[in-house]
Amino acid sequence: MMKNSHGEEDYTKLFVEFSDLAQRIFRKILIGLLIGLCLSQSLLRIPPVRSVISSAERWEGERPRAFSIPVQNTKRE
């Protein structure tokens, strides 16, 4: 009796073809999602665009203003 019948070879060949196709599709989807993520994060860095894209932006509080802390001179003579 043969180890691999003709049907098993056909099935293996079809499975490999399907796997290659699925891999190419998933790779394209992943690259597209990564490009979209980078683009959206870049757009969120621009305040006028961020206010349009992000609905949560209006619920954010006021940005704290820059302040300085006085530093004392601790040198001893």
C-alpha positions in Angstrom: 0.0 0.0 0.0 1.3 3.5 -0.8 1.9 6.0 1.9 0.4 8.9 0.1 -2.6 8.4 -2.1 -3.4 10.7 -4.9 -6.2 12.4 -2.9 -3.9 13.2 0.0 -1.4 14.8 -2.4 -4.1 17.0 -3.9 -5.4 18.0 -0.5 -1.9 18.9 0.7 -1.3 20.9 -2.5 -4.6 22.8 -2.1 -3.9 23.4 1.6 -0.5 24.9 0.8 -2.0 27.2 -1.9 -4.7 28.3 0.5 -2.2 28.9 3.3 0.0 31.0 1.0 -3.0 33.1 -0.1 -4.2 33.6 3.5 -0.7 34.6 4.6 -0.5 37.2 1.8 -3.9 38.6 2.7 -3.2 38.8 6.4 0.2 40.4 5.7 -1.5 43.1 3.6 -4.1 43.7 6.2 -1.5 44.0 9.0 0.6 46.4 7.0 -2.5 48.5 6.2 -3.5 48.6 9.9 0.0 49.6 11.0 0.1 52.4 8.4 -3.4 53.5 9.5 -2.3 53.5 13.2 0.8 55.6 12.4 -1.2 58.0 10.3 -3.9 58.5 12.9 -1.5 59.0 15.7 0.4 61.5 13.7 -2.8 63.4 13.0 -3.7 63.4 16.7 -0.6 65.4 17.3 -2.1 68.4 15.4 -4.5 70.3 17.8 -7.0 71.5 15.2 -7.2 68.0 13.7 -7.3 66.4 17.1 -10.4 68.4 18.1 -12.2 67.1 15.0 -11.1 63.5 15.2 -11.3 62.9 19.0 -14.8 63.2 20.6 -13.1 63.0 24.0 -11.1 66.1 23.4 -13.9 68.4 24.6 -14.0 66.6 27.9 -10.4 67.2 28.6 -9.5 69.8 31.2 -7.4 72.9 30.7 -3.7 72.3 30.0 -1.7 73.3 33.0 0.4 76.3 32.5 4.1 76.1 32.8 5.4 77.0 36.2 8.8 77.2 37.8 9.9 76.1 41.1 12.4 78.3 42.9 15.6 76.6 43.7 17.5 77.5 46.8 21.3 77.7 46.7 22.5 75.1 49.2 26.2 75.7 49.0 27.9 76.2 52.4 30.8 78.4 52.9 
